[in-house]
Amino acid sequence: MGVRSLTPSGREVAASIPWSVIEPHREQARRNYDQSLETFASWGVLDSREMAAVLRNNGLKYALSLSEEEALIIVHRIVENCAKEVEHCKSS
């Protein structure tokens, strides 16, 4: 099986979010959307604001407070930090 990932929707998203980055936030995704990460993966995308909220362990109110640009910046920073420091992924 290949590397699983989720792609945040939004303008000019350069890369998918590696499964290893999103998986530690499984319970937050379930709390926010009552859906499993596997369900989101089967759909192929998660809105960039929703993705930022899940990766920051925040709820829907936080997601709605972000612009698409802010959310994409947050998501990209988290992915970059995870690439540099694996433990950061678990505490983002």
ZADO-1210 file (C-alpha; in nm, 4 decimals, padded with zeros to 6 digits):
<atoms>
<atom x="00.0000" y="00.0000" z="00.0000" code="MET" pos="1"/>
<atom x="00.1281" y="00.3475" z="-00.0851" code="GLY" pos="2"/>
<atom x="00.1660" y="00.6381" z="00.1521" code="VAL" pos="3"/>
<atom x="-00.1763" y="00.7638" z="00.2571" code="ARG" pos="4"/>
<atom x="-00.2436" y="01.1343" z="00.2767" code="SER" pos="5"/>
<atom x="-00.5164" y="01.3963" z="00.2903" code="LEU" pos="6"/>
<atom x="-00.5171" y="01.7038" z="00.0689" code="THR" pos="7"/>
<atom x="-00.6429" y="02.0315" z="00.2114" code="PRO" pos="8"/>
<atom x="-00.8614" y="02.2075" z="-00.0407" code="SER" pos="9"/>
<atom x="-00.7614" y="02.5603" z="-00.1301" code="GLY" pos="10"/>
<atom x="-00.5673" y="02.7584" z="-00.3846" code="ARG" pos="11"/>
<atom x="-00.2387" y="02.6188" z="-00.5084" code="GLU" pos="12"/>
<atom x="-00.1883" y="02.3565" z="-00.2404" code="VAL" pos="13"/>
<atom x="00.1528" y="02.2129" z="-00.3154" code="ALA" pos="14"/>
<atom x="00.1373" y="01.8858" z="-00.1251" code="ALA" pos="15"/>
<atom x="-00.0829" y="01.6425" z="00.0570" code="SER" pos="16"/>
<atom x="-00.0686" y="01.6082" z="00.4320" code="ILE" pos="17"/>
<atom x="00.1178" y="01.2888" z="00.5198" code="PRO" pos="18"/>
<atom x="-00.0923" y="01.0398" z="00.7143" code="TRP" pos="19"/>
<atom x="00.1703" y="01.0453" z="00.9921" code="SER" pos="20"/>
<atom x="00.0921" y="01.4149" z="01.0487" code="VAL" pos="21"/>
<atom x="-00.2868" y="01.3903" z="01.0581" code="ILE" pos="22"/>
<atom x="-00.3253" y="01.0498" z="01.2266" code="GLU" pos="23"/>
<atom x="-00.2328" y="01.1694" z="01.5792" code="PRO" pos="24"/>
<atom x="-00.5325" y="01.4066" z="01.5517" code="HIS" pos="25"/>
<atom x="-00.7825" y="01.1292" z="01.4775" code="ARG" pos="26"/>
<atom x="-00.9971" y="01.1980" z="01.7846" code="GLU" pos="27"/>
<atom x="-01.0186" y="01.5712" z="01.7100" code="GLN" pos="28"/>
<atom x="-01.1436" y="01.4977" z="01.3594" code="ALA" pos="29"/>
<atom x="-01.4039" y="01.2625" z="01.5039" code="ARG" pos="30"/>
<atom x="-01.5152" y="01.5256" z="01.7600" code="ARG" pos="31"/>
<atom x="-01.5359" y="01.8011" z="01.4999" code="ASN" pos="32"/>
<atom x="-01.7045" y="01.6131" z="01.2180" code="TYR" pos="33"/>
<atom x="-01.8205" y="01.2756" z="01.3493" code="ASP" pos="34"/>
<atom x="-01.6197" y="01.1179" z="01.0670" code="GLN" pos="35"/>
<atom x="-01.3123" y="00.8976" z="01.0654" code="SER" pos="36"/>
<atom x="-00.9879" y="00.9982" z="00.8999" code="LEU" pos="37"/>
<atom x="-01.0396" y="00.7056" z="00.6650" code="GLU" pos="38"/>
<atom x="-01.3689" y="00.8595" z="00.5529" code="THR" pos="39"/>
<atom x="-01.1979" y="01.1914" z="00.4842" code="PHE" pos="40"/>
<atom x="-00.9213" y="01.0081" z="00.2976" code="ALA" pos="41"/>
<atom x="-01.1790" y="00.8303" z="00.0817" code="SER" pos="42"/>
<atom x="-01.3243" y="01.1702" z="-00.0096" code="TRP" pos="43"/>
<atom x="-00.9716" y="01.2906" z="-00.0869" code="GLY" pos="44"/>
<atom x="-00.9958" y="01.6360" z="00.0688" code="VAL" pos="45"/>
<atom x="-01.0647" y="01.8259" z="00.3878" code="LEU" pos="46"/>
<atom x="-01.1241" y="02.2002" z="00.3732" code="ASP" pos="47"/>
<atom x="-00.8041" y="02.3896" z="00.4622" code="SER" pos="48"/>
<atom x="-00.9758" y="02.5639" z="00.7559" code="ARG" pos="49"/>
<atom x="-01.1058" y="02.2312" z="00.8848" code="GLU" pos="50"/>
<atom x="-00.7613" y="02.0758" z="00.8430" code="MET" pos="51"/>
<atom x="-00.5980" y="02.3585" z="01.0413" code="ALA" pos="52"/>
<atom x="-00.8493" y="02.3152" z="01.3226" code="ALA" pos="53"/>
<atom x="-00.7920" y="01.9397" z="01.3403" code="VAL" pos="54"/>
<atom x="-00.4123" y="01.9760" z="01.3314" code="LEU" pos="55"/>
<atom x="-00.4262" y="02.2389" z="01.6088" code="ARG" pos="56"/>
<atom x="-00.6725" y="02.0275" z="01.8119" code="ASN" pos="57"/>
<atom x="-00.9389" y="02.2945" z="01.7922" code="ASN" pos="58"/>
<atom x="-01.3081" y="02.2815" z="01.7134" code="GLY" pos="59"/>
<atom x="-01.5283" y="02.4157" z="01.4376" code="LEU" pos="60"/>
<atom x="-01.5529" y="02.7651" z="01.5864" code="LYS" pos="61"/>
<atom x="-01.1767" y="02.8007" z="01.5401" code="TYR" pos="62"/>
<atom x="-01.1984" y="02.6699" z="01.1830" code="ALA" pos="63"/>
<atom x="-01.4642" y="02.9271" z="01.0960" code="LEU" pos="64"/>
<atom x="-01.2520" y="03.2088" z="01.2404" code="SER" pos="65"/>
<atom x="-00.9732" y="03.1496" z="00.9854" code="LEU" pos="66"/>
<atom x="-00.9448" y="03.2740" z="00.6319" code="SER" pos="67"/>
<atom x="-00.8395" y="03.0194" z="00.3717" code="GLU" pos="68"/>
<atom x="-00.4986" y="03.1869" z="00.3451" code="GLU" pos="69"/>
<atom x="-00.4439" y="03.1791" z="00.7232" code="GLU" pos="70"/>
<atom x="-00.5439" y="02.8142" z="00.7344" code="ALA" pos="71"/>
<atom x="-00.3095" y="02.7146" z="00.4518" code="LEU" pos="72"/>
<atom x="-00.0205" y="02.8911" z="00.6259" code="ILE" pos="73"/>
<atom x="-00.0971" y="02.7053" z="00.9496" code="ILE" pos="74"/>
<atom x="-00.1222" y="02.3694" z="00.7737" code="VAL" pos="75"/>
<atom x="00.2010" y="02.4217" z="00.5798" code="HIS" pos="76"/>
<atom x="00.3892" y="02.5281" z="00.8952" code="ARG" pos="77"/>
<atom x="00.2690" y="02.2236" z="01.0876" code="ILE" pos="78"/>
<atom x="00.3710" y="01.9902" z="00.8045" code="VAL" pos="79"/>
<atom x="00.7121" y="02.1581" z="00.7770" code="GLU" pos="80"/>
<atom x="00.7654" y="02.1351" z="01.1528" code="ASN" pos="81"/>
<atom x="00.6636" y="01.7697" z="01.1534" code="CYS" pos="82"/>
<atom x="00.9136" y="01.6973" z="00.8819" code="ALA" pos="83"/>
<atom x="01.1824" y="01.8509" z="01.1024" code="LYS" pos="84"/>
<atom x="01.0702" y="01.7149" z="01.4379" code="GLU" pos="85"/>
<atom x="00.8439" y="01.4110" z="01.4589" code="VAL" pos="86"/>
<atom x="00.7408" y="01.4739" z="01.8218" code="GLU" pos="87"/>
<atom x="00.5993" y="01.8149" z="01.7242" code="HIS" pos="88"/>
<atom x="00.3363" y="01.6310" z="01.5196" code="CYS" pos="89"/>
<atom x="00.1874" y="01.4819" z="01.8305" code="LYS" pos="90"/>
<atom x="00.1649" y="01.8093" z="02.0221" code="SER" pos="91"/>
<atom x="00.0656" y="02.0611" z="01.7521" code="SER" pos="92"/>
</atoms>
